[in-house]
């Protein structure tokens, strides 16, 4: 890392951005290789998913509208019905394939970035070939964490819906004159609280990936560790989360309006905007992955957890036959109060 770990606890939003930029530009070659090998396919899959899904869903909607205007039982009706069934099957097959491929490349990209930064932190020589040989082994731990996070999000959604419905029903009976406007207002408050919970869980989720690579914990243990680490730096993480996602939304809208639907522009201009948006997307994904790793080290420094560099270096050396996590007897993060 570019700083001593004791100093990292004092980094704010700007300091974390600056540290991430220093890491990327100081090791631009290997991060460029990671971007081209892993992040580029991830972005292509994501953009293809958005565009093809829009096309397929548009066709399904148009055919359903035509089906409603066709007399049931006729040959044309049956033909349209079969056609819609096939399109729906293709749509969901495409969704599943994109989800699986996107997940694979996302986890591989995360593993590559976190491992690379850990190697940089220990002062080890790190090469793209070595990173690519290690990444598939770390990927298994990240998959366990992803599955645990998915279960947690599903449970949160179910509980939130049940609690919100129960609260609205009770409120409508308890409060006299509980008009529709008040119900909507109350519902908006519950919706805001719901999304606040989603933001919190997403921040914990992102941090848990770095923890899964650097520590023995994975799955729910990694999430528990992430929750403990993020205390004291939650507002910093929230601001970064909001800024990065806002920037991503701006790029996405620009891509949609200027590239995909920029009918009033000539082809050369649309291609130019497409290259700009595509490059910004690539940089933003890489920057976000580096940021989540830097935040992990910042949070550890904030909790006075120092990493023994020599022990971590020894740990990275064992990535040969199988993944060997940090353990409590050797290279676990140790408490060091300053």
C-alpha positions in Angstrom: 0.0 0.0 0.0 1.1 3.6 -0.4 0.7 4.4 3.2 1.7 2.9 6.6 -1.3 1.1 8.0 -1.5 3.2 11.1 -2.1 6.3 9.0 -4.9 4.7 7.0 -7.4 5.0 9.8 -7.5 8.7 9.2 -8.4 8.5 5.5 -11.7 10.1 4.6 -13.5 9.9 1.3 -11.0 12.0 -0.7 -8.1 10.2 0.9 -9.5 6.8 0.0 -10.0 7.9 -3.6 -6.5 9.3 -3.7 -5.0 6.1 -2.3 -6.9 3.9 -4.8 -5.7 6.1 -7.7 -2.1 5.8 -6.6 -2.3 2.1 -6.4 -3.9 1.8 -9.9 -1.5 4.2 -11.6 1.6 2.8 -9.8 0.7 -0.7 -11.0 -1.1 0.2 -14.2 0.3 -2.7 -16.2 -1.1 -5.5 -14.1 -4.4 -3.7 -13.5 -4.7 -3.1 -17.3 -4.2 -6.8 -17.8 -6.8 -7.7 -15.2 -9.2 -5.2 -16.8 -8.8 -6.7 -20.3 -9.0 -10.3 -19.1 -11.7 -10.2 -16.5 -13.5 -6.8 -16.2 -13.9 -6.3 -20.0 -15.9 -9.6 -20.4 -17.9 -8.7 -17.3 -18.9 -5.3 -18.9 -19.7 -6.8 -22.3 -21.9 -9.4 -20.6 -23.7 -6.7 -18.6 -24.3 -4.4 -21.7 -25.4 -7.3 -23.8 -27.8 -8.4 -21.0 -29.4 -4.9 -20.9 -29.8 -4.6 -24.7 -30.9 -8.1 -25.5 -33.3 -8.2 -22.5 -34.9 -4.9 -23.7 -35.3 -6.3 -27.2 -36.8 -9.7 -26.1 -39.1 -8.1 -23.5 -40.3 -5.6 -26.1 -41.2 -8.4 -28.5 -43.0 -10.3 -25.8 -45.0 -7.3 -24.8 -46.0 -6.5 -28.4 -47.0 -10.1 -29.1 -49.1 -10.3 -25.9 -50.8 -7.1 -27.0 -51.5 -8.6 -30.4 -52.7 -11.8 -28.7 -55.3 -9.9 -26.7 -56.8 -8.6 -29.9 -57.0 -12.0 -31.5 -59.9 -14.3 -31.1 -59.2 -17.3 -28.8 -59.1 -20.7 -30.4 -58.2 -19.5 -33.9 -55.1 -20.7 -35.7 -53.5 -17.3 -35.5 -54.2 -17.2 -31.7 -52.5 -20.6 -31.1 -49.6 -19.6 -33.3 -49.1 -16.4 -31.3 -49.4 -18.2 -28.0 -46.8 -20.8 -29.0 -44.5 -18.0 -30.3 -44.8 -16.1 -27.0 -44.1 -19.2 -25.0 -40.9 -19.8 -27.0 -39.8 -16.1 -26.5 -40.5 -16.3 -22.8 -38.4 -19.5 -22.5 -35.5 -17.9 -24.5 -35.8 -14.8 -22.4 -35.4 -16.6 -19.1 -32.7 -18.9 -20.5 -30.7 -15.8 -21.6 -31.2 -14.2 -18.2 -29.9 -17.3 -16.4 -26.9 -17.6 -18.7 -26.0 -13.9 -18.3 -26.4 -14.1 -14.5 -24.1 -17.1 -14.3 -21.4 -15.7 -16.6 -21.6 -12.2 -15.0 -21.3 -13.7 -11.5 -18.3 -15.8 -12.6 -16.4 -12.8 -14.1 -17.4 -10.5 -11.2 -16.0 -12.9 -8.6 -12.9 -13.6 -10.6 -12.3 -9.8 -11.0 -12.8 -9.3 -7.3 -10.4 -12.1 -6.4 -7.8 -10.8 -8.8 -7.9 -7.2 -7.5 -7.9 -8.1 -3.8 -5.1 -10.6 -4.2 -3.0 -8.1 -6.3 -3.4 -5.4 -3.7 -2.5 -7.8 -0.9 0.6 -8.7 -2.8 1.4 -5.0 -3.4 0.9 -4.3 0.3 3.5 -7.0 1.3 6.0 -5.7 -1.2 6.0 -9.0 -3.2 6.6 -9.2 -6.9 3.3 -9.9 -8.5 2.7 -10.9 -12.1 -0.5 -11.3 -14.1 0.3 -15.0 -14.6 0.6 -15.6 -10.9 -2.6 -13.7 -10.2 -4.5 -15.8 -12.9 -3.2 -19.0 -11.4 -4.5 -18.0 -7.9 -7.8 -16.5 -8.8 -9.8 -19.7 -9.6 -8.9 -21.1 -6.1 -9.9 -17.9 -4.3 -13.1 -17.8 -6.3 -14.6 -20.8 -4.4 -14.5 -18.9 -1.1 -16.1 -15.9 -2.8 -18.9 -18.1 -4.2 -19.7 -19.2 -0.6 -19.9 -15.6 0.5 -22.1 -14.7 -2.5 -24.5 -17.5 -1.7 -24.7 -16.4 1.9 -25.3 -12.8 0.9 -28.1 -13.9 -1.5 -29.8 -15.8 1.3 -29.5 -12.7 3.6 -30.9 -10.4 0.9 -33.8 -12.8 0.3 -34.6 -13.1 4.0 -34.4 -9.3 4.4 -36.8 -8.7 1.5 -39.3 -11.3 2.8 -39.2 -9.8 6.4 -39.4 -6.3 5.1 -42.5 -7.0 3.1 -44.2 -8.9 5.9 -43.4 -6.2 8.5 -44.4 -3.3 6.2 -47.7 -5.0 5.4 -48.5 -5.7 9.0 -47.6 -2.1 10.1 -49.8 -0.6 7.4 -52.7 -2.8 8.3 -52.4 -2.0 12.0 -52.0 1.7 11.3 -55.1 1.8 9.1 -57.2 0.3 12.0 -55.6 2.2 14.9 -55.5 5.8 13.4 -58.9 7.3 12.8 -59.2 9.1 9.6 -56.2 7.3 8.1 -56.7 8.6 4.6 -55.1 7.3 1.4 -52.7 10.2 1.4 -51.5 9.3 4.9 -51.2 5.6 3.8 -49.0 6.6 0.9 -46.9 8.9 3.0 -46.4 6.2 5.6 -45.6 3.8 2.8 -42.9 6.1 1.4 -41.3 6.3 4.9 -41.2 2.5 5.0 -39.8 2.4 1.5 -37.0 4.8 2.5 -36.2 2.7 5.5 -36.1 -0.4 3.3 -33.6 1.2 0.9 -31.5 2.4 3.7 -31.3 -1.2 4.9 -30.4 -2.3 1.3 -27.6 0.3 1.2 -26.2 -1.0 4.5 -26.3 -4.6 3.4 -24.7 -3.8 0.1 -21.8 -2.0 1.8 -21.3 -5.0 4.1 -21.6 -7.3 1.1 -18.9 -5.5 -0.8 -16.5 -5.5 2.2 -17.1 -9.2 2.9 -15.6 -10.1 -0.5 -12.2 -8.5 0.5 -12.5 -10.2 4.0 -13.1 -13.6 2.3 -9.8 -13.3 0.3 -7.7 -11.9 3.1 -9.0 -13.9 6.1 -10.2 -17.3 7.1 -13.8 -16.2 7.2 -16.1 -16.6 4.3 -19.9 -16.8 3.9 -21.8 -15.6 7.0 -18.6 -15.3 9.0 -17.2 -12.9 6.5 -20.4 -10.8 6.6 -20.3 -10.8 10.4 -16.6 -9.7 10.3 -17.5 -7.0 7.7 -20.3 -5.6 9.9 -17.8 -5.3 12.8 -15.2 -3.6 10.6 -17.5 -1.1 9.0 -18.4 0.5 12.4 -16.8 3.9 12.6 -16.5 4.2 8.9 -20.1 3.7 7.8 -20.7 7.3 6.7 -17.5 7.3 4.7 -18.6 4.1 3.0 -22.1 5.5 2.4 -20.8 8.6 0.7 -18.5 6.6 -1.5 -21.3 4.2 -2.3 -23.6 7.1 -3.2 -21.0 8.9 -5.4 -19.9 5.8 -7.3 -23.4 4.6 -8.0 -24.5 8.1 -9.0 -21.6 8.3 -11.4 -22.5 4.9 -12.7 -26.1 6.0 -13.2 -25.0 9.1 -15.2 -22.8 7.0 -17.5 -25.6 4.5 -18.0 -28.1 7.2 -18.9 -25.6 8.8 -21.3 -25.0 5.4 -22.9 -28.7 4.8 -23.3 -29.6 8.3 -24.6 -26.5 9.1 -26.7 -25.4 5.7 -28.0 -28.4 3.3 -28.1 -31.1 5.8 -28.8 -29.2 8.7 -30.2 -31.1 8.6 -33.5 -30.5 12.3 -34.3 -26.7 11.8 -34.2 -24.5 10.4 -37.0 -22.8 7.1 -36.7 -19.4 8.5 -36.0 -20.6 10.6 -33.1 -22.5 7.7 -31.6 -19.4 5.5 -31.8 -17.3 8.2 -30.2 -19.8 8.5 -27.3 -19.9 4.7 -27.1 -16.1 4.5 -26.7 -16.1 7.2 -24.0 -18.9 5.6 -22.0 -17.4 2.1 -22.4 -14.0 3.4 -21.2 -15.6 5.1 -18.2 -17.5 2.0 -17.3 -14.3 -0.1 -17.4 -12.5 2.4 -15.2 -15.3 2.7 -12.8 -15.6 -1.0 -12.2 -11.9 -1.4 -11.6 -11.9 1.7 -9.4 -14.8 0.3 -7.4 -13.0 -3.0 -6.8 -9.9 -1.3 -5.7 -11.9 1.1 -3.4 -13.6 -1.8 -1.6 -10.2 -3.4 -0.8 -8.7 0.0 0.4 -11.8 0.5 2.6 -11.1 -2.9 4.1 -7.6 -1.9 5.1 -8.9 1.5 6.3 -11.5 -0.2 8.5 -8.9 -2.6 10.0 -6.6 0.3 10.7 -9.5 2.2 12.3 -10.1 -0.8 14.6 -6.3 -1.0 15.3 -5.9 -4.3 13.5 -2.5 -4.5 12.1 -1.5 -7.0 9.4 1.8 -8.7 9.9 3.3 -8.2 6.4 5.8 -11.1 6.6 3.0 -13.5 7.7 0.7 -12.3 5.0 3.5 -12.7 2.5 4.0 -16.3 3.6 0.3 -16.8 3.3 0.3 -15.6 -0.3 3.1 -18.0 -1.1 1.0 -21.0 -0.3 -1.4 -20.3 -3.2 -0.1 -23.2 -5.3 -2.0 -26.4 -5.0 -5.0 -25.1 -3.0 -6.2 -22.0 -1.2 -4.9 -21.8 2.4 -6.6 -19.1 4.4 -5.1 -16.9 7.1 -5.5 -18.8 10.4 -5.6 -17.7 13.9 -2.3 -19.4 14.9 -0.1 -17.9 12.2 -1.1 -15.0 10.0 -4.5 -13.8 11.4 -4.9 -10.0 11.7 -3.6 -9.1 15.2 -4.9 -6.5 17.6 -2.4 -3.6 18.0 -3.5 -0.6 19.9 -2.0 2.7 19.1 
